[in-house]
Amino acid sequence: MKKTALITGASSGLGIEFARIHASKGGNLVLVARSQDKMETLKTELQNQYDVSVHVIAKDLSDQLASKAIFDDLQAQKIKIDYLINNAGFGDFGDFAECDWEKQLQMINLNITALTYLTRLFLPDMVANKYGRILNVASTAAFQPGPTMSVYFATKAFVLSFSEAIANELSGTGVTVTALCPGATETGFKQAASLNRSNLFKGNGIASSQEVAVFGYKSMKDGKTVAVHGFMNSLMAQSVRFAPRKIVTAIARQKLKAS
């Protein structure tokens, strides 16, 4: 039987690539994002190329009513979710004391609240069915504080901690939870977060959306709890556990600095 994946943030970047990967394996899809037009274009592409069903839901997940509305819609249509890919999220750059509070709140609602609530809504059915896969897109930002991106880094730390905790709770149920932790990736994130001139995106080692999505999807299917993409990113994630916190924070600030 075909597995159905619900993918948030499905109109760009990693979301599109996750959708293409899942469809290429014969899986049905529920696409969620704000942009109806972009998702309809993706739906046409995937249905023409693969024999799959694609259901589009245009919602802004930073609206706290959106997650329940999505769940109720799918329940009414008797669409069972086998894979939940919580990919939607965004960042912002600048000192916290000078930030736009409404944007920070929107970020918290999207990066944390929507991800957590969608997981809570769909998880019980997965447990009852003794099968399910949840992929929460965190970041290498989850492993240290991020001066000038303080709220974003903190939201990703939540995603990592939350994912590891419930993965442990679900041991033996047939349901797994994976926290995907990519480093700098070409997804459109840097433009949205005003990081075009940041040292974070300098050099030739920036991963593509496709390669990160392939890695993340496989890690999810394999039931890996924490999946850090790239050798250098894995090394960094391990090294910050042992370095003094002030040094870790200073290095993170230097990395985010514009040049």
Buried (B, 14 or more C-beta within 10 A) or exposed (E): EBBBBBBBBBBBBBBBBBBBBBBEBEBBBBBBBBBBEBBBEBBEBBBEEBEBBBBBBBBBBBBEEBBEEBBEBBEEEEBBBBBBBBBBBBBBBBEEEEBEEEBBEBBBBBBBBBBBBBBEBBBEBBBEEEBBBBBBBBBBBBBBBBBBBBBBBBBBBBBBEBBBEBBEEBEEBEBBBBBBBBBBBBBEBBEBBBBEEBBBBEEEEBBEBBBBBBBBBEBBBEBBBBBBBBEEBBEBBEEBEEEEEEEBBEBBBEBBEEE
